Amino acid sequence: MRLDGMTKKEVASALEISDLGRLKIWMRKYRQFGEEGLIDRRRRPEDNQVLPVNEGSE
């Protein structure tokens, strides 16, 4: 990834990223793994997952 002469702060501003640390993490992942490193791999709850009901609260 090249910054084309821009500072990290300028890139973050242009992309409307408020957390400069997050930009640095994404850049490191891109350097190590390419575009695949930017795929969101966080687990999401299943749509049909049943959540426990808090009994006795109304």
C-alpha positions as CSV (number, residue, x, y, z in Angstrom):
1,M,0.0,0.0,0.0
2,R,1.4,3.4,-1.0
3,L,0.4,6.6,0.6
4,D,1.2,8.6,-2.6
5,G,3.1,11.2,-0.6
6,M,0.3,11.6,2.0
7,T,0.9,11.3,5.7
8,K,-1.2,8.7,7.6
9,K,-3.1,11.6,9.2
10,E,-4.0,13.0,5.8
11,V,-5.1,9.5,4.6
12,A,-7.2,9.0,7.7
13,S,-8.8,12.4,7.2
14,A,-9.5,11.7,3.5
15,L,-11.2,8.4,4.4
16,E,-13.0,9.9,7.4
17,I,-11.3,7.5,9.8
18,S,-11.2,9.2,13.2
19,D,-8.9,6.5,14.8
20,L,-5.4,6.8,13.4
21,G,-4.4,3.6,15.2
22,R,-7.1,1.7,13.3
23,L,-5.7,2.9,10.0
24,K,-2.2,1.7,11.1
25,I,-3.7,-1.7,11.9
26,W,-5.4,-1.9,8.5
27,M,-2.3,-0.9,6.7
28,R,-0.2,-3.6,8.5
29,K,-2.8,-6.3,7.7
30,Y,-2.8,-5.2,4.1
31,R,1.0,-5.4,3.9
32,Q,1.0,-8.8,5.4
33,F,-2.0,-10.5,3.8
34,G,-3.1,-8.2,0.9
35,E,-6.8,-7.5,0.3
36,E,-7.8,-10.7,2.1
37,G,-6.3,-9.3,5.3
38,L,-9.0,-6.6,5.3
39,I,-11.9,-9.0,5.4
40,D,-13.9,-8.7,8.6
41,R,-13.6,-12.0,10.4
42,R,-15.5,-11.1,13.6
43,R,-18.1,-13.6,14.6
44,R,-21.7,-12.5,14.3
45,P,-24.6,-14.1,16.2
46,E,-26.8,-16.4,14.1
47,D,-30.0,-14.8,13.0
48,N,-32.0,-17.6,14.5
49,Q,-30.2,-17.7,17.8
50,V,-32.5,-17.7,20.8
51,L,-31.5,-15.3,23.5
52,P,-32.3,-16.1,27.1
53,V,-35.3,-14.3,28.6
54,N,-34.7,-12.5,31.9
55,E,-37.5,-13.9,34.0
56,G,-39.3,-11.7,36.5
57,S,-38.4,-8.4,34.9
58,E,-41.1,-6.2,33.3
